[in-house]
């Protein structure tokens, strides 16, 4: 069945450091892929998405490229800020639009 | 309101009690999803409505869980005879497109259920 695996956290970085959060998936076909973010005390928000192979999603300085060869959708940001501290979830869209999430990766950025 | 709202935000129940969790989706959104998020885990799909029709309930963990959306807007997730393993955050999401359209799902803040 469909599944998503992402790197375990917590990840602790200094401000302006480079961020990578790994995400790999198992799926039938080529589902749409997503990154959601959950800031402290807030609900899940869509950060970016990609709907087909080689697409690059980007938002707020974050990027992720849909790689069908490696079944991956790694999240990257060149220079993180304290305000990026949150929990990040990788997800794929299964049948009937249901989202299948990874377990989440907590990011803590220190000044 | 502008976003998805859920109530109550927090619910404490004694084991064996019935609970009802409410979701108010964004006005006009045809698709509504319920997810369950255990502590430290990602959300897991429970059920999906297209307007008032419940098209997928494959994620409901037991027959103690029941969801409805009678008029195609507000939805209620009901859990009967709650157990400790039901403790989780219950998330509601809505979308302006049919599920097959893959539209963005907008999430509510969730209801944190604690069963003692």
Contacts between the chains, C-beta under 8 A, distances in Angstrom:
chain1	res1	chain2	res2	distance
A	4	B	42	7.6
A	32	B	102	5.4
A	36	B	107	7.9
A	42	B	109	7.0
A	43	B	3	8.0
A	43	B	4	7.6
A	43	B	91	7.4
A	43	B	107	4.6
A	43	B	108	5.8
A	43	B	109	4.4
A	43	B	110	6.4
A	44	B	43	7.3
A	44	B	91	6.9
A	44	B	93	7.8
A	44	B	107	4.1
A	45	B	107	7.3
A	46	B	104	5.4
A	46	B	105	7.6
A	49	B	104	7.7
A	51	B	102	7.1
A	89	B	42	5.3
A	89	B	43	7.6
A	91	B	42	7.5
A	93	B	102	5.7
A	94	B	45	7.9
A	95	B	56	8.0
A	96	B	48	5.6
A	96	B	55	6.3
A	96	B	56	4.8
A	96	B	99	4.6
A	96	B	100	7.0
A	97	B	31	6.4
A	97	B	33	7.3
A	97	B	48	6.7
A	97	B	95	7.0
A	97	B	98	7.7
A	97	B	99	2.8
A	97	B	100	6.6
A	97	B	101	7.6
A	97	B	102	6.5
A	97	B	103	7.8
A	97	B	105	7.5
A	98	B	33	6.9
A	98	B	45	4.2
A	98	B	48	6.3
A	98	B	56	6.9
A	98	B	59	7.4
A	98	B	99	7.5
A	99	B	33	7.6
A	99	B	35	7.6
A	99	B	43	7.2
A	99	B	45	6.8
A	99	B	93	7.9
A	99	B	105	6.5
A	100	B	45	7.1
A	101	B	42	3.2
A	101	B	43	5.2
A	101	B	44	7.3
A	102	B	42	5.3
A	103	B	40	7.4
A	103	B	41	5.5
A	103	B	42	5.0
A	104	B	40	7.5
A	104	B	41	7.1
A	104	B	42	5.2
